[in-house]
Amino acid sequence: AGAALRAVGRDARHHRSPNAGWPEAAMAGALGFGLAGPRAYGGVLSTDRVMNDGGRRDLGAADIRAAVRLYWRANTGLALLLAAVLWAVT
């Protein structure tokens, strides 16, 4: 959790989307990945900063599976938290 929070604090505000930077930076930090950064779309160069600069950039199928597992764990944790809050207030 610490690496994710550090990446969010350092990188989220540099994303061109004010909303997308938060989860992208958190995922990059939590998994040790470097995401986004310079790339080309349809021949047009994007000069975006890297989320979690210094993280691994050579990602593959196993890394996608790790990201999906983290996503589901986070959603399960949120669902359990919401269920506990609903139980506590009823």
A tleap script that builds the chain and sets N, CA, C and O, in Angstrom:
source leaprc.protein.ff14SB
mol = sequence {
  NALA GLY ALA ALA LEU ARG ALA VAL GLY ARG
  ASP ALA ARG HIE HIE ARG SER PRO ASN ALA
  GLY TRP PRO GLU ALA ALA MET ALA GLY ALA
  LEU GLY PHE GLY LEU ALA GLY PRO ARG ALA
  TYR GLY GLY VAL LEU SER THR ASP ARG VAL
  MET ASN ASP GLY GLY ARG ARG ASP LEU GLY
  ALA ALA ASP ILE ARG ALA ALA VAL ARG LEU
  TYR TRP ARG ALA ASN THR GLY LEU ALA LEU
  LEU LEU ALA ALA VAL LEU TRP ALA VAL CTHR
}
set mol.1.N position { 0.830 -1.203 0.000 }
set mol.1.CA position { 0.000 0.000 0.000 }
set mol.1.C position { 0.864 1.252 0.000 }
set mol.1.O position { 0.490 2.269 -0.585 }
set mol.2.N position { 2.009 1.182 0.650 }
set mol.2.CA position { 2.874 2.359 0.726 }
set mol.2.C position { 3.384 2.812 -0.626 }
set mol.2.O position { 3.399 4.008 -0.918 }
set mol.3.N position { 3.802 1.866 -1.452 }
set mol.3.CA position { 4.308 2.224 -2.785 }
set mol.3.C position { 3.199 2.809 -3.641 }
set mol.3.O position { 3.438 3.728 -4.424 }
set mol.4.N position { 1.985 2.284 -3.497 }
set mol.4.CA position { 0.851 2.814 -4.259 }
set mol.4.C position { 0.560 4.248 -3.841 }
set mol.4.O position { 0.345 5.110 -4.692 }
set mol.5.N position { 0.551 4.510 -2.541 }
set mol.5.CA position { 0.277 5.870 -2.057 }
set mol.5.C position { 1.371 6.845 -2.462 }
set mol.5.O position { 1.087 7.990 -2.815 }
set mol.6.N position { 2.617 6.398 -2.414 }
set mol.6.CA position { 3.708 7.279 -2.854 }
set mol.6.C position { 3.575 7.615 -4.333 }
set mol.6.O position { 3.770 8.765 -4.727 }
set mol.7.N position { 3.246 6.628 -5.149 }
set mol.7.CA position { 3.086 6.871 -6.589 }
set mol.7.C position { 1.925 7.821 -6.851 }
set mol.7.O position { 2.025 8.696 -7.710 }
set mol.8.N position { 0.830 7.659 -6.122 }
set mol.8.CA position { -0.313 8.564 -6.289 }
set mol.8.C position { 0.086 9.984 -5.921 }
set mol.8.O position { -0.185 10.922 -6.670 }
set mol.9.N position { 0.730 10.145 -4.770 }
set mol.9.CA position { 1.133 11.480 -4.340 }
set mol.9.C position { 2.103 12.151 -5.292 }
set mol.9.O position { 2.070 13.370 -5.459 }
set mol.10.N position { 2.947 11.380 -5.904 }
set mol.10.CA position { 3.972 11.915 -6.794 }
set mol.10.C position { 3.472 12.097 -8.227 }
set mol.10.O position { 3.825 13.080 -8.879 }
set mol.11.N position { 2.655 11.163 -8.726 }
set mol.11.CA position { 2.388 11.099 -10.165 }
set mol.11.C position { 0.972 11.417 -10.611 }
set mol.11.O position { 0.787 11.860 -11.744 }
set mol.12.N position { -0.028 11.213 -9.778 }
set mol.12.CA position { -1.425 11.317 -10.230 }
set mol.12.C position { -1.735 12.674 -10.843 }
set mol.12.O position { -2.432 12.744 -11.856 }
set mol.13.N position { -1.241 13.733 -10.261 }
set mol.13.CA position { -1.567 15.083 -10.749 }
set mol.13.C position { -0.937 15.403 -12.102 }
set mol.13.O position { -1.314 16.383 -12.745 }
set mol.14.N position { 0.014 14.588 -12.535 }
set mol.14.CA position { 0.679 14.843 -13.818 }
set mol.14.C position { -0.020 14.173 -14.998 }
set mol.14.O position { 0.368 14.383 -16.147 }
set mol.15.N position { -1.032 13.379 -14.727 }
set mol.15.CA position { -1.784 12.719 -15.807 }
set mol.15.C position { -2.635 13.770 -16.513 }
set mol.15.O position { -3.120 14.703 -15.873 }
set mol.16.N position { -2.818 13.629 -17.808 }
set mol.16.CA position { -3.612 14.641 -18.525 }
set mol.16.C position { -5.082 14.594 -18.138 }
set mol.16.O position { -5.798 15.578 -18.325 }
set mol.17.N position { -5.547 13.459 -17.599 }
set mol.17.CA position { -6.922 13.364 -17.102 }
set mol.17.C position { -6.902 13.534 -15.589 }
set mol.17.O position { -6.183 12.805 -14.906 }
set mol.18.N position { -7.671 14.478 -15.045 }
set mol.18.CA position { -7.649 14.686 -13.591 }
set mol.18.C position { -8.169 13.492 -12.799 }
set mol.18.O position { -7.876 13.370 -11.609 }
set mol.19.N position { -8.925 12.619 -13.430 }
set mol.19.CA position { -9.465 11.456 -12.725 }
set mol.19.C position { -8.659 10.189 -12.962 }
set mol.19.O position { -8.500 9.390 -12.039 }
set mol.20.N position { -8.154 9.984 -14.150 }
set mol.20.CA position { -7.480 8.730 -14.492 }
set mol.20.C position { -6.120 8.581 -13.818 }
set mol.20.O position { -5.652 7.459 -13.627 }
set mol.21.N position { -5.487 9.677 -13.459 }
set mol.21.CA position { -4.167 9.601 -12.852 }
set mol.21.C position { -4.148 8.881 -11.520 }
set mol.21.O position { -3.169 8.210 -11.193 }
set mol.22.N position { -5.214 9.007 -10.747 }
set mol.22.CA position { -5.256 8.391 -9.417 }
set mol.22.C position { -5.186 6.865 -9.488 }
set mol.22.O position { -4.269 6.284 -8.907 }
set mol.23.N position { -6.110 6.194 -10.170 }
set mol.23.CA position { -6.015 4.730 -10.197 }
set mol.23.C position { -4.824 4.227 -11.002 }
set mol.23.O position { -4.251 3.188 -10.674 }
set mol.24.N position { -4.443 4.953 -12.053 }
set mol.24.CA position { -3.306 4.499 -12.858 }
set mol.24.C position { -2.012 4.561 -12.050 }
set mol.24.O position { -1.213 3.625 -12.085 }
set mol.25.N position { -1.804 5.653 -11.326 }
set mol.25.CA position { -0.605 5.776 -10.499 }
set mol.25.C position { -0.622 4.765 -9.358 }
set mol.25.O position { 0.413 4.184 -9.031 }
set mol.26.N position { -1.790 4.549 -8.747 }
set mol.26.CA position { -1.892 3.582 -7.648 }
set mol.26.C position { -1.559 2.171 -8.121 }
set mol.26.O position { -0.814 1.451 -7.456 }
set mol.27.N position { -2.104 1.779 -9.258 }
set mol.27.CA position { -1.830 0.440 -9.794 }
set mol.27.C position { -0.351 0.306 -10.139 }
set mol.27.O position { 0.269 -0.715 -9.842 }
set mol.28.N position { 0.211 1.332 -10.762 }
set mol.28.CA position { 1.628 1.289 -11.130 }
set mol.28.C position { 2.504 1.133 -9.888 }
set mol.28.O position { 3.423 0.314 -9.872 }
set mol.29.N position { 2.219 1.912 -8.856 }
set mol.29.CA position { 3.012 1.836 -7.635 }
set mol.29.C position { 2.843 0.518 -6.904 }
set mol.29.O position { 3.821 -0.065 -6.437 }
set mol.30.N position { 1.611 0.045 -6.801 }
set mol.30.CA position { 1.340 -1.196 -6.068 }
set mol.30.C position { 2.032 -2.393 -6.705 }
set mol.30.O position { 2.491 -3.294 -6.003 }
set mol.31.N position { 2.107 -2.406 -8.028 }
set mol.31.CA position { 2.672 -3.560 -8.723 }
set mol.31.C position { 4.114 -3.348 -9.175 }
set mol.31.O position { 4.733 -4.259 -9.725 }
set mol.32.N position { 4.650 -2.151 -8.946 }
set mol.32.CA position { 6.033 -1.888 -9.348 }
set mol.32.C position { 6.203 -1.690 -10.836 }
set mol.32.O position { 7.291 -1.899 -11.373 }
set mol.33.N position { 5.128 -1.284 -11.513 }
set mol.33.CA position { 5.165 -1.061 -12.954 }
set mol.33.C position { 5.397 0.413 -13.247 }
set mol.33.O position { 5.067 1.272 -12.430 }
set mol.34.N position { 5.955 0.702 -14.393 }
set mol.34.CA position { 5.972 2.049 -14.944 }
set mol.34.C position { 4.930 2.099 -16.049 }
set mol.34.O position { 5.073 1.415 -17.063 }
set mol.35.N position { 3.886 2.894 -15.869 }
set mol.35.CA position { 2.801 2.953 -16.847 }
set mol.35.C position { 2.745 4.319 -17.521 }
set mol.35.O position { 3.266 5.308 -17.006 }
set mol.36.N position { 2.109 4.346 -18.671 }
set mol.36.CA position { 1.929 5.564 -19.490 }
set mol.36.C position { 3.274 5.986 -20.055 }
set mol.36.O position { 4.036 5.146 -20.534 }
set mol.37.N position { 3.575 7.277 -20.007 }
set mol.37.CA position { 4.825 7.773 -20.565 }
set mol.37.C position { 4.727 8.035 -22.053 }
set mol.37.O position { 3.654 7.887 -22.638 }
set mol.38.N position { 5.825 8.418 -22.673 }
set mol.38.CA position { 5.821 8.736 -24.105 }
set mol.38.C position { 5.404 7.528 -24.950 }
set mol.38.O position { 5.878 6.411 -24.742 }
set mol.39.N position { 4.517 7.778 -25.896 }
set mol.39.CA position { 4.054 6.736 -26.812 }
set mol.39.C position { 3.380 7.407 -27.997 }
set mol.39.O position { 3.152 8.617 -27.977 }
set mol.40.N position { 3.064 6.648 -29.013 }
set mol.40.CA position { 2.431 7.202 -30.212 }
set mol.40.C position { 1.065 6.569 -30.423 }
set mol.40.O position { 0.894 5.359 -30.276 }
set mol.41.N position { 0.102 7.404 -30.768 }
set mol.41.CA position { -1.241 6.964 -31.133 }
set mol.41.C position { -1.534 7.477 -32.528 }
set mol.41.O position { -1.618 8.686 -32.743 }
set mol.42.N position { -1.688 6.569 -33.475 }
set mol.42.CA position { -1.978 6.973 -34.845 }
set mol.42.C position { -0.920 7.888 -35.426 }
set mol.42.O position { -1.229 8.787 -36.207 }
set mol.43.N position { 0.331 7.659 -35.044 }
set mol.43.CA position { 1.425 8.471 -35.553 }
set mol.43.C position { 1.631 9.782 -34.822 }
set mol.43.O position { 2.543 10.537 -35.158 }
set mol.44.N position { 0.796 10.070 -33.821 }
set mol.44.CA position { 0.924 11.308 -33.043 }
set mol.44.C position { 1.601 10.971 -31.720 }
set mol.44.O position { 1.123 10.117 -30.973 }
set mol.45.N position { 2.714 11.642 -31.431 }
set mol.45.CA position { 3.479 11.372 -30.218 }
set mol.45.C position { 2.813 12.012 -29.010 }
set mol.45.O position { 2.461 13.191 -29.028 }
set mol.46.N position { 2.647 11.217 -27.960 }
set mol.46.CA position { 2.163 11.694 -26.669 }
set mol.46.C position { 3.374 11.775 -25.748 }
set mol.46.O position { 4.138 10.815 -25.649 }
set mol.47.N position { 3.554 12.883 -25.086 }
set mol.47.CA position { 4.722 13.063 -24.215 }
set mol.47.C position { 4.340 13.001 -22.740 }
set mol.47.O position { 4.943 13.682 -21.910 }
set mol.48.N position { 3.341 12.189 -22.413 }
set mol.48.CA position { 2.907 12.062 -21.022 }
set mol.48.C position { 4.035 11.527 -20.147 }
set mol.48.O position { 4.916 10.804 -20.611 }
set mol.49.N position { 3.986 11.900 -18.869 }
set mol.49.CA position { 4.973 11.388 -17.918 }
set mol.49.C position { 4.663 9.938 -17.560 }
set mol.49.O position { 3.534 9.469 -17.704 }
set mol.50.N position { 5.674 9.259 -17.101 }
set mol.50.CA position { 5.518 7.870 -16.658 }
set mol.50.C position { 4.916 7.872 -15.259 }
set mol.50.O position { 5.373 8.606 -14.382 }
set mol.51.N position { 3.898 7.056 -15.055 }
set mol.51.CA position { 3.352 6.840 -13.723 }
set mol.51.C position { 4.258 5.815 -13.046 }
set mol.51.O position { 4.443 4.715 -13.566 }
set mol.52.N position { 4.818 6.162 -11.905 }
set mol.52.CA position { 5.772 5.326 -11.175 }
set mol.52.C position { 7.062 5.158 -11.978 }
set mol.52.O position { 7.506 4.044 -12.254 }
set mol.53.N position { 7.641 6.287 -12.339 }
set mol.53.CA position { 8.909 6.276 -13.079 }
set mol.53.C position { 9.927 5.457 -12.297 }
set mol.53.O position { 10.058 5.624 -11.085 }
set mol.54.N position { 10.623 4.605 -12.957 }
set mol.54.CA position { 11.558 3.693 -12.302 }
set mol.54.C position { 10.977 2.299 -12.144 }
set mol.54.O position { 11.704 1.349 -11.854 }
set mol.55.N position { 9.656 2.173 -12.336 }
set mol.55.CA position { 9.021 0.860 -12.291 }
set mol.55.C position { 9.338 0.075 -13.559 }
set mol.55.O position { 9.781 0.637 -14.560 }
set mol.56.N position { 9.105 -1.227 -13.498 }
set mol.56.CA position { 9.366 -2.082 -14.665 }
set mol.56.C position { 8.486 -1.673 -15.835 }
set mol.56.O position { 7.291 -1.430 -15.671 }
set mol.57.N position { 9.088 -1.600 -17.017 }
set mol.57.CA position { 8.344 -1.232 -18.228 }
set mol.57.C position { 8.182 -2.417 -19.178 }
set mol.57.O position { 7.396 -2.346 -20.123 }
set mol.58.N position { 8.909 -3.494 -18.942 }
set mol.58.CA position { 8.823 -4.670 -19.825 }
set mol.58.C position { 7.767 -5.633 -19.275 }
set mol.58.O position { 8.092 -6.646 -18.657 }
set mol.59.N position { 6.518 -5.301 -19.509 }
set mol.59.CA position { 5.405 -6.038 -18.918 }
set mol.59.C position { 4.857 -7.069 -19.895 }
set mol.59.O position { 4.940 -6.906 -21.112 }
set mol.60.N position { 4.300 -8.128 -19.333 }
set mol.60.CA position { 3.745 -9.189 -20.171 }
set mol.60.C position { 2.445 -9.727 -19.605 }
set mol.60.O position { 1.818 -9.099 -18.752 }
set mol.61.N position { 2.050 -10.882 -20.082 }
set mol.61.CA position { 0.771 -11.484 -19.710 }
set mol.61.C position { 0.675 -11.748 -18.205 }
set mol.61.O position { -0.388 -11.544 -17.618 }
set mol.62.N position { 1.747 -12.190 -17.578 }
set mol.62.CA position { 1.719 -12.452 -16.133 }
set mol.62.C position { 1.465 -11.169 -15.352 }
set mol.62.O position { 0.819 -11.197 -14.304 }
set mol.63.N position { 1.965 -10.049 -15.853 }
set mol.63.CA position { 1.747 -8.768 -15.187 }
set mol.63.C position { 0.294 -8.320 -15.319 }
set mol.63.O position { -0.259 -7.723 -14.395 }
set mol.64.N position { -0.318 -8.602 -16.451 }
set mol.64.CA position { -1.739 -8.288 -16.629 }
set mol.64.C position { -2.564 -9.122 -15.658 }
set mol.64.O position { -3.506 -8.616 -15.049 }
set mol.65.N position { -2.219 -10.394 -15.511 }
set mol.65.CA position { -2.933 -11.245 -14.553 }
set mol.65.C position { -2.769 -10.708 -13.130 }
set mol.65.O position { -3.729 -10.710 -12.359 }
set mol.66.N position { -1.575 -10.253 -12.776 }
set mol.66.CA position { -1.348 -9.686 -11.442 }
set mol.66.C position { -2.190 -8.432 -11.238 }
set mol.66.O position { -2.734 -8.222 -10.154 }
set mol.67.N position { -2.302 -7.605 -12.259 }
set mol.67.CA position { -3.109 -6.388 -12.164 }
set mol.67.C position { -4.586 -6.727 -12.002 }
set mol.67.O position { -5.289 -6.080 -11.225 }
set mol.68.N position { -5.057 -7.727 -12.723 }
set mol.68.CA position { -6.464 -8.137 -12.608 }
set mol.68.C position { -6.731 -8.706 -11.219 }
set mol.68.O position { -7.782 -8.436 -10.638 }
set mol.69.N position { -5.794 -9.492 -10.672 }
set mol.69.CA position { -5.955 -10.018 -9.307 }
set mol.69.C position { -6.031 -8.880 -8.295 }
set mol.69.O position { -6.880 -8.899 -7.404 }
set mol.70.N position { -5.159 -7.898 -8.424 }
set mol.70.CA position { -5.182 -6.756 -7.511 }
set mol.70.C position { -6.499 -6.001 -7.632 }
set mol.70.O position { -7.079 -5.596 -6.624 }
set mol.71.N position { -6.967 -5.811 -8.846 }
set mol.71.CA position { -8.243 -5.133 -9.083 }
set mol.71.C position { -9.378 -5.844 -8.344 }
set mol.71.O position { -10.179 -5.203 -7.664 }
set mol.72.N position { -9.444 -7.174 -8.480 }
set mol.72.CA position { -10.520 -7.918 -7.828 }
set mol.72.C position { -10.372 -7.920 -6.315 }
set mol.72.O position { -11.373 -7.872 -5.600 }
set mol.73.N position { -9.151 -7.975 -5.815 }
set mol.73.CA position { -8.949 -7.900 -4.358 }
set mol.73.C position { -9.422 -6.555 -3.821 }
set mol.73.O position { -10.084 -6.490 -2.785 }
set mol.74.N position { -9.084 -5.493 -4.523 }
set mol.74.CA position { -9.500 -4.158 -4.088 }
set mol.74.C position { -11.020 -4.027 -4.109 }
set mol.74.O position { -11.606 -3.464 -3.185 }
set mol.75.N position { -11.654 -4.539 -5.144 }
set mol.75.CA position { -13.112 -4.466 -5.223 }
set mol.75.C position { -13.781 -5.324 -4.161 }
set mol.75.O position { -14.803 -4.929 -3.600 }
set mol.76.N position { -13.220 -6.485 -3.882 }
set mol.76.CA position { -13.764 -7.341 -2.829 }
set mol.76.C position { -13.626 -6.660 -1.476 }
set mol.76.O position { -14.555 -6.684 -0.668 }
set mol.77.N position { -12.472 -6.053 -1.226 }
set mol.77.CA position { -12.276 -5.322 0.024 }
set mol.77.C position { -13.263 -4.178 0.175 }
set mol.77.O position { -13.801 -3.960 1.261 }
set mol.78.N position { -13.503 -3.453 -0.897 }
set mol.78.CA position { -14.471 -2.357 -0.857 }
set mol.78.C position { -15.873 -2.887 -0.586 }
set mol.78.O position { -16.608 -2.305 0.212 }
set mol.79.N position { -16.253 -3.976 -1.235 }
set mol.79.CA position { -17.580 -4.560 -1.016 }
set mol.79.C position { -17.745 -5.007 0.433 }
set mol.79.O position { -18.804 -4.799 1.026 }
set mol.80.N position { -16.712 -5.617 1.008 }
set mol.80.CA position { -16.780 -6.040 2.412 }
set mol.80.C position { -16.877 -4.843 3.344 }
set mol.80.O position { -17.628 -4.871 4.318 }
set mol.81.N position { -16.126 -3.798 3.051 }
set mol.81.CA position { -16.196 -2.582 3.861 }
set mol.81.C position { -17.590 -1.969 3.803 }
set mol.81.O position { -18.148 -1.596 4.835 }
set mol.82.N position { -18.152 -1.864 2.611 }
set mol.82.CA position { -19.500 -1.308 2.475 }
set mol.82.C position { -20.534 -2.173 3.180 }
set mol.82.O position { -21.457 -1.645 3.800 }
set mol.83.N position { -20.395 -3.492 3.096 }
set mol.83.CA position { -21.317 -4.388 3.795 }
set mol.83.C position { -21.216 -4.189 5.300 }
set mol.83.O position { -22.235 -4.184 5.992 }
set mol.84.N position { -20.005 -4.025 5.816 }
set mol.84.CA position { -19.822 -3.801 7.252 }
set mol.84.C position { -20.439 -2.478 7.680 }
set mol.84.O position { -21.063 -2.399 8.738 }
set mol.85.N position { -20.274 -1.449 6.877 }
set mol.85.CA position { -20.867 -0.142 7.202 }
set mol.85.C position { -22.388 -0.241 7.190 }
set mol.85.O position { -23.052 0.257 8.100 }
set mol.86.N position { -22.942 -0.883 6.164 }
set mol.86.CA position { -24.399 -1.046 6.103 }
set mol.86.C position { -24.915 -1.847 7.289 }
set mol.86.O position { -25.955 -1.517 7.859 }
set mol.87.N position { -24.188 -2.905 7.666 }
set mol.87.CA position { -24.585 -3.705 8.818 }
set mol.87.C position { -24.541 -2.868 10.095 }
set mol.87.O position { -25.418 -2.991 10.950 }
set mol.88.N position { -23.520 -2.015 10.226 }
set mol.88.CA position { -23.347 -1.215 11.439 }
set mol.88.C position { -24.421 -0.141 11.585 }
set mol.88.O position { -24.789 0.207 12.707 }
set mol.89.N position { -24.923 0.382 10.491 }
set mol.89.CA position { -25.893 1.483 10.588 }
set mol.89.C position { -27.341 0.999 10.563 }
set mol.89.O position { -28.266 1.798 10.707 }
set mol.90.N position { -27.538 -0.303 10.381 }
set mol.90.CA position { -28.927 -0.794 10.370 }
set mol.90.C position { -29.246 -1.586 11.612 }
set mol.90.O position { -30.368 -2.070 11.763 }
savepdb mol mol.pdb
quit
